[in-house]
Amino acid sequence: MPGHKGTKEHHPMLLDYFGCDLNAADLVEINQNIDYLHSPKGALLKAQKLAAAAYGADETFFL
């Protein structure tokens, strides 16, 4: 996971809250069944539309 820069260290508060190895819970776009962040068509698109509705926005984009 490039964003993690090869580390498995997390802030203790995150570990206390989630109670797990956060790297194991992080999903990436390698699996196309998850969806593709740069051109969402499935679950991500639905989530973005729901987020837009929740915030009263025309659109939302996940980074």
N, CA and C atoms as a LAMMPS dump frame, in Angstrom:
ITEM: TIMESTEP
0
ITEM: NUMBER OF ATOMS
189
ITEM: BOX BOUNDS ff ff ff
-5.0000000000000000e+02 5.0000000000000000e+02
-5.0000000000000000e+02 5.0000000000000000e+02
-5.0000000000000000e+02 5.0000000000000000e+02
ITEM: ATOMS id mol type element x y z
1 1 1 N 0.831 -1.168 0
2 1 2 C 0 0 0
3 1 3 C 0.879 1.235 0
4 2 1 N 1.023 1.883 -1.119
5 2 2 C 1.926 3.032 -1.208
6 2 3 C 1.617 4.142 -0.215
7 3 1 N 0.364 4.386 0.081
8 3 2 C 0.006 5.457 1.007
9 3 3 C 0.504 5.227 2.42
10 4 1 N 0.765 3.978 2.76
11 4 2 C 1.245 3.661 4.097
12 4 3 C 2.762 3.719 4.188
13 5 1 N 3.42 3.924 3.063
14 5 2 C 4.876 4.063 3.006
15 5 3 C 5.6 2.903 3.687
16 6 1 N 5.022 1.715 3.595
17 6 2 C 5.684 0.523 4.105
18 6 3 C 5.639 0.348 5.605
19 7 1 N 4.945 1.223 6.315
20 7 2 C 4.907 1.111 7.769
21 7 3 C 3.623 0.436 8.221
22 8 1 N 3.69 -0.21 9.352
23 8 2 C 2.494 -0.805 9.947
24 8 3 C 2.185 -0.137 11.277
25 9 1 N 2.824 0.998 11.527
26 9 2 C 2.602 1.7 12.785
27 9 3 C 1.442 2.677 12.631
28 10 1 N 0.572 2.69 13.622
29 10 2 C -0.562 3.598 13.626
30 10 3 C -0.643 4.276 14.982
31 11 1 N -1.313 5.395 15.014
32 11 2 C -1.505 6.111 16.27
33 11 3 C -2.253 5.202 17.252
34 12 1 N -1.805 5.148 18.5
35 12 2 C -2.449 4.261 19.486
36 12 3 C -3.957 4.481 19.627
37 13 1 N -4.423 5.73 19.46
38 13 2 C -5.865 5.984 19.566
39 13 3 C -6.636 5.262 18.462
40 14 1 N -6.052 5.179 17.26
41 14 2 C -6.715 4.456 16.172
42 14 3 C -6.798 2.972 16.487
43 15 1 N -5.706 2.435 17.01
44 15 2 C -5.704 1.015 17.351
45 15 3 C -6.691 0.714 18.477
46 16 1 N -6.779 1.621 19.465
47 16 2 C -7.75 1.43 20.544
48 16 3 C -9.176 1.47 20
49 17 1 N -9.433 2.372 19.076
50 17 2 C -10.785 2.529 18.536
51 17 3 C -11.185 1.352 17.649
52 18 1 N -10.3 1.003 16.693
53 18 2 C -10.644 -0.043 15.736
54 18 3 C -10.323 -1.441 16.247
55 19 1 N -9.338 -1.543 17.127
56 19 2 C -9.017 -2.826 17.729
57 19 3 C -8.532 -3.873 16.752
58 20 1 N -7.855 -3.473 15.691
59 20 2 C -7.383 -4.453 14.714
60 20 3 C -6.164 -3.9 13.985
61 21 1 N -5.617 -4.719 13.128
62 21 2 C -4.528 -4.285 12.255
63 21 3 C -5.151 -3.486 11.117
64 22 1 N -4.977 -2.185 11.139
65 22 2 C -5.633 -1.33 10.145
66 22 3 C -5.172 -1.621 8.728
67 23 1 N -3.929 -2.058 8.553
68 23 2 C -3.474 -2.404 7.201
69 23 3 C -4.271 -3.573 6.642
70 24 1 N -4.648 -4.517 7.482
71 24 2 C -5.422 -5.668 7.015
72 24 3 C -6.841 -5.259 6.634
73 25 1 N -7.349 -4.188 7.232
74 25 2 C -8.713 -3.74 6.956
75 25 3 C -8.782 -2.776 5.779
76 26 1 N -7.64 -2.319 5.283
77 26 2 C -7.608 -1.34 4.201
78 26 3 C -7.753 -2.043 2.855
79 27 1 N -8.735 -1.634 2.08
80 27 2 C -8.953 -2.21 0.757
81 27 3 C -8.416 -1.26 -0.304
82 28 1 N -7.794 -1.82 -1.307
83 28 2 C -7.259 -1.013 -2.4
84 28 3 C -7.995 -1.356 -3.685
85 29 1 N -7.67 -0.636 -4.745
86 29 2 C -8.364 -0.803 -6.016
87 29 3 C -7.814 -1.931 -6.877
88 30 1 N -6.944 -2.744 -6.332
89 30 2 C -6.371 -3.838 -7.115
90 30 3 C -7.472 -4.779 -7.581
91 31 1 N -8.442 -5.024 -6.73
92 31 2 C -9.553 -5.907 -7.055
93 31 3 C -10.66 -5.078 -7.706
94 32 1 N -10.904 -5.276 -8.988
95 32 2 C -11.897 -4.484 -9.705
96 32 3 C -13.321 -4.739 -9.217
97 33 1 N -13.549 -5.822 -8.468
98 33 2 C -14.876 -6.055 -7.908
99 33 3 C -15.221 -5.043 -6.826
100 34 1 N -14.2 -4.415 -6.243
101 34 2 C -14.432 -3.418 -5.205
102 34 3 C -14.958 -2.139 -5.844
103 35 1 N -14.42 -1.717 -6.939
104 35 2 C -14.783 -0.548 -7.732
105 35 3 C -13.491 0.182 -8.069
106 36 1 N -13.596 1.208 -8.871
107 36 2 C -12.414 1.944 -9.3
108 36 3 C -12.601 3.404 -8.924
109 37 1 N -11.752 3.917 -8.054
110 37 2 C -11.892 5.255 -7.497
111 37 3 C -11.953 6.338 -8.564
112 38 1 N -11.19 6.183 -9.652
113 38 2 C -11.105 7.228 -10.67
114 38 3 C -12.268 7.206 -11.652
115 39 1 N -13.041 6.138 -11.66
116 39 2 C -14.214 6.043 -12.527
117 39 3 C -15.214 5.079 -11.884
118 40 1 N -15.784 5.493 -10.754
119 40 2 C -16.656 4.572 -10.019
120 40 3 C -17.934 4.249 -10.779
121 41 1 N -18.351 3 -10.679
122 41 2 C -19.575 2.565 -11.343
123 41 3 C -20.482 1.769 -10.402
124 42 1 N -19.928 1.248 -9.336
125 42 2 C -20.691 0.385 -8.435
126 42 3 C -20.886 1.006 -7.073
127 43 1 N -20.347 0.32 -6.071
128 43 2 C -20.544 0.729 -4.679
129 43 3 C -19.996 2.122 -4.395
130 44 1 N -18.852 2.464 -4.976
131 44 2 C -18.292 3.797 -4.735
132 44 3 C -19.193 4.892 -5.293
133 45 1 N -19.728 4.69 -6.479
134 45 2 C -20.622 5.685 -7.075
135 45 3 C -21.864 5.867 -6.203
136 46 1 N -22.416 4.762 -5.733
137 46 2 C -23.588 4.837 -4.861
138 46 3 C -23.25 5.587 -3.572
139 47 1 N -22.087 5.282 -2.995
140 47 2 C -21.666 5.952 -1.763
141 47 3 C -21.459 7.444 -1.99
142 48 1 N -20.883 7.815 -3.137
143 48 2 C -20.681 9.234 -3.439
144 48 3 C -22.023 9.951 -3.591
145 49 1 N -22.99 9.309 -4.223
146 49 2 C -24.316 9.915 -4.379
147 49 3 C -25.011 10.063 -3.028
148 50 1 N -24.877 9.059 -2.174
149 50 2 C -25.463 9.147 -0.836
150 50 3 C -24.797 10.249 -0.013
151 51 1 N -23.48 10.373 -0.128
152 51 2 C -22.759 11.425 0.59
153 51 3 C -23.19 12.799 0.092
154 52 1 N -23.346 12.95 -1.216
155 52 2 C -23.798 14.229 -1.777
156 52 3 C -25.178 14.588 -1.233
157 53 1 N -26.07 13.615 -1.203
158 53 2 C -27.416 13.872 -0.683
159 53 3 C -27.368 14.256 0.793
160 54 1 N -26.516 13.583 1.557
161 54 2 C -26.406 13.861 2.99
162 54 3 C -25.907 15.278 3.257
163 55 1 N -25.013 15.768 2.384
164 55 2 C -24.444 17.101 2.563
165 55 3 C -25.158 18.166 1.748
166 56 1 N -26.186 17.784 0.998
167 56 2 C -26.902 18.755 0.177
168 56 3 C -26.07 19.276 -0.978
169 57 1 N -25.164 18.442 -1.477
170 57 2 C -24.283 18.838 -2.58
171 57 3 C -24.755 18.197 -3.882
172 58 1 N -24.361 18.795 -4.995
173 58 2 C -24.677 18.206 -6.298
174 58 3 C -23.879 16.93 -6.525
175 59 1 N -22.603 16.937 -6.107
176 59 2 C -21.71 15.788 -6.296
177 59 3 C -20.723 15.718 -5.143
178 60 1 N -20.194 14.536 -4.916
179 60 2 C -19.058 14.357 -4.012
180 60 3 C -18.047 13.463 -4.706
181 61 1 N -16.802 13.609 -4.328
182 61 2 C -15.725 12.787 -4.879
183 61 3 C -14.87 12.3 -3.725
184 62 1 N -14.588 11.023 -3.714
185 62 2 C -13.732 10.457 -2.683
186 62 3 C -12.286 10.499 -3.155
187 63 1 N -11.393 10.789 -2.226
188 63 2 C -9.959 10.842 -2.542
189 63 3 C -9.27 9.628 -1.997
